[in-house]
Amino acid sequence: MPMNVEISKLDMAALDRILIGTKNGAVPVLVRALNKTLTSVKSQAAKEVAADLNVTQARIKKNFVKSHSASWKNPTAGFVAQGKPLGLVDFIGTRQVKKGMSVKIKKSGTRDIIKHAFKSILWAGKEDVGQRIYEGVRKPARGTYPYTAYRALPFKYRWPVKRLTGPRIEDELGKPSVIGAVMAHASERLDVILEQELNYELSKLK
């Protein structure tokens, strides 16, 4: 889900008129304003997604990748949200309970119990939540099953295992209500920061 911050040609022409006679014109003002706005937009995007998903803003930002910063040759700035679906381990409060894993995906949703799921080091050396795909008759649990004695279980109870996931960050960011709020914030912040940078540039002429 790419997101770009840019200025219209009309606004660019207005900046050029104001800064006519300066060494580099409006370009330095625009570049600084766009890059500062991009930082603010990424924070707002994480905030909007976190208002719906039960995930920290810091975790959401890990899926934000800066696609490009504004430069004199390319006066636009943008970032993209990408990555695999979030593992259930990423959701706040995910924990092991007697029957499986207790998980809450949506902030406004309910907490669900996923039977026979467990948290462990599963893929690429990272902690995640998985679920055994054994479909046969399960014998009554013994001892500390399904916790520390998990490796001692019969092989057919342990494997195969599938990774359990929630939504993708980019899909959440692409929702009309979310993207609309983020773009409105981008427009507002760009106006404010442009004015600040313009005033700074003009102050250097005094």
C-alpha positions as CSV (number, residue, x, y, z in Angstrom):
1,M,0.0,0.0,0.0
2,P,2.0,3.0,-1.2
3,M,1.3,6.5,0.2
4,N,2.8,9.7,-1.3
5,V,3.0,13.2,-0.1
6,E,3.3,15.9,-2.8
7,I,2.4,19.5,-3.6
8,S,0.3,20.8,-6.4
9,K,1.7,22.7,-9.3
10,L,-0.3,25.8,-8.3
11,D,1.1,25.8,-4.8
12,M,4.6,25.2,-6.2
13,A,4.1,28.2,-8.5
14,A,2.9,30.4,-5.6
15,L,6.1,29.4,-3.6
16,D,8.3,30.3,-6.5
17,R,6.7,33.8,-6.7
18,I,7.2,34.4,-3.0
19,L,10.8,33.3,-3.1
20,I,11.7,34.9,-6.4
21,G,15.2,36.3,-6.3
22,T,16.5,33.8,-3.7
23,K,19.4,31.5,-4.6
24,N,17.5,28.2,-4.9
25,G,13.9,29.3,-5.1
26,A,11.2,27.2,-3.5
27,V,12.9,23.8,-3.9
28,P,14.7,23.7,-0.5
29,V,11.5,24.8,1.3
30,L,9.5,22.1,-0.4
31,V,12.0,19.3,0.1
32,R,12.2,20.0,3.9
33,A,8.5,20.4,4.3
34,L,7.7,17.1,2.4
35,N,10.2,15.0,4.4
36,K,9.0,16.4,7.7
37,T,5.4,15.8,6.7
38,L,6.2,12.2,5.7
39,T,7.4,11.5,9.3
40,S,4.2,12.9,10.7
41,V,2.1,10.9,8.2
42,K,3.7,7.6,9.1
43,S,3.0,8.3,12.8
44,Q,-0.6,9.1,12.0
45,A,-1.0,6.0,9.8
46,A,0.2,3.8,12.7
47,K,-2.2,5.6,15.0
48,E,-5.2,5.0,12.7
49,V,-4.4,1.3,12.2
50,A,-3.9,0.8,16.0
51,A,-7.3,2.3,16.6
52,D,-8.8,-0.8,15.0
53,L,-6.3,-3.5,15.5
54,N,-5.1,-4.7,18.9
55,V,-1.5,-4.1,18.0
56,T,1.0,-1.5,19.2
57,Q,1.9,1.4,17.0
58,A,5.6,0.4,17.2
59,R,4.8,-3.0,15.7
60,I,2.7,-1.5,13.0
61,K,5.6,0.8,12.0
62,K,7.8,-2.2,11.4
63,N,5.7,-2.8,8.2
64,F,6.2,0.7,7.0
65,V,9.1,1.1,4.5
66,K,10.1,4.5,3.2
67,S,9.9,4.3,-0.6
68,H,11.6,7.6,-1.2
69,S,12.5,10.9,0.4
70,A,11.9,14.2,-1.3
71,S,14.9,15.6,-3.2
72,W,15.7,18.5,-5.5
73,K,15.2,16.3,-8.5
74,N,12.0,14.5,-7.2
75,P,10.0,16.8,-4.9
76,T,7.7,14.0,-3.6
77,A,8.0,11.8,-0.5
78,G,6.4,8.5,0.2
79,F,6.3,5.2,2.1
80,V,4.8,1.8,1.6
81,A,3.2,-0.7,3.9
82,Q,4.2,-4.2,3.2
83,G,4.9,-7.6,4.8
84,K,3.2,-10.9,5.7
85,P,0.0,-11.1,7.8
86,L,0.7,-10.3,11.4
87,G,1.3,-13.4,13.6
88,L,-1.0,-13.8,16.5
89,V,1.9,-13.3,18.8
90,D,2.0,-9.7,17.7
91,F,-1.4,-8.9,19.2
92,I,-1.5,-7.4,22.6
93,G,-2.3,-9.8,25.4
94,T,-1.9,-13.1,23.4
95,R,-1.3,-15.8,26.0
96,Q,-1.4,-19.5,26.6
97,V,-4.4,-20.8,28.5
98,K,-5.5,-24.4,29.3
99,K,-7.4,-25.0,26.1
100,G,-5.0,-23.2,23.7
101,M,-4.3,-19.5,23.0
102,S,-6.3,-16.5,24.1
103,V,-6.2,-13.9,21.3
104,K,-7.9,-10.5,20.7
105,I,-7.5,-9.2,17.1
106,K,-9.7,-6.1,17.1
107,K,-9.7,-3.4,19.7
108,S,-13.5,-3.4,19.8
109,G,-13.7,-7.2,19.4
110,T,-13.9,-10.0,21.9
111,R,-11.1,-12.3,23.1
112,D,-11.2,-15.7,21.5
113,I,-9.7,-19.1,22.5
114,I,-8.0,-21.0,19.7
115,K,-8.0,-24.6,20.7
116,H,-4.7,-26.6,20.4
117,A,-2.7,-23.5,19.5
118,F,0.5,-22.8,21.3
119,K,3.3,-20.2,21.3
120,S,6.8,-21.3,20.6
121,I,9.9,-20.6,18.4
122,L,8.4,-21.8,15.1
123,W,9.7,-20.0,12.1
124,A,13.1,-18.4,11.3
125,G,14.0,-18.5,15.0
126,K,11.2,-16.1,15.9
127,E,8.5,-16.7,18.5
128,D,5.0,-17.2,16.9
129,V,1.7,-18.9,17.5
130,G,1.0,-22.1,15.7
131,Q,-1.7,-24.8,15.7
132,R,-1.4,-28.5,15.3
133,I,-3.3,-29.8,12.3
134,Y,-4.0,-33.3,13.7
135,E,-7.6,-34.2,13.0
136,G,-7.8,-37.6,14.7
137,V,-9.2,-38.6,18.1
138,R,-7.2,-36.9,20.8
139,K,-6.5,-38.7,24.0
140,P,-7.0,-36.9,27.3
141,A,-4.1,-34.5,28.2
142,R,-1.6,-35.7,30.7
143,G,0.8,-33.8,32.9
144,T,1.8,-30.4,31.7
145,Y,0.4,-30.9,28.1
146,P,0.3,-28.8,26.0
147,Y,3.1,-26.8,27.6
148,T,6.6,-28.0,28.5
149,A,5.8,-31.6,27.7
150,Y,4.9,-30.8,24.1
151,R,8.0,-32.4,22.6
152,A,7.2,-35.7,24.4
153,L,3.8,-36.0,22.7
154,P,3.4,-38.6,19.9
155,F,4.6,-37.2,16.6
156,K,1.1,-37.2,15.0
157,Y,-0.1,-34.8,17.7
158,R,2.8,-32.4,17.1
159,W,3.1,-32.0,13.4
160,P,2.3,-30.6,10.9
161,V,1.9,-27.1,12.4
162,K,0.4,-24.1,10.7
163,R,1.3,-20.5,11.5
164,L,-1.8,-18.6,12.8
165,T,-2.2,-15.0,11.6
166,G,-4.4,-12.0,11.6
167,P,-4.8,-9.2,9.0
168,R,-2.0,-7.5,7.0
169,I,-1.0,-4.0,7.9
170,E,-1.3,-2.9,4.3
171,D,-4.8,-4.1,4.0
172,E,-5.8,-2.2,7.1
173,L,-4.1,0.9,5.9
174,G,-6.0,0.6,2.5
175,K,-9.4,0.7,4.1
176,P,-11.3,3.9,3.0
177,S,-11.9,5.2,6.5
178,V,-8.2,4.7,7.4
179,I,-6.6,6.1,4.3
180,G,-9.0,9.0,4.2
181,A,-8.1,10.0,7.7
182,V,-4.3,9.7,7.0
183,M,-4.5,11.7,3.8
184,A,-6.5,14.5,5.5
185,H,-3.8,14.6,8.2
186,A,-1.1,14.7,5.4
187,S,-2.8,17.7,3.7
188,E,-3.2,19.6,7.0
189,R,0.4,19.0,8.2
190,L,1.9,19.8,4.8
191,D,0.2,23.3,4.9
192,V,1.4,23.9,8.4
193,I,5.0,22.8,7.8
194,L,5.2,24.5,4.5
195,E,4.4,27.8,6.2
196,Q,7.0,27.2,8.9
197,E,9.7,26.4,6.3
198,L,8.7,29.4,4.2
199,N,8.9,31.7,7.1
200,Y,12.3,30.3,8.0
201,E,13.6,30.8,4.4
202,L,12.3,34.3,4.3
203,S,13.9,35.1,7.7
204,K,17.3,34.4,6.2
205,L,16.8,37.3,3.7
206,K,16.5,39.9,6.5
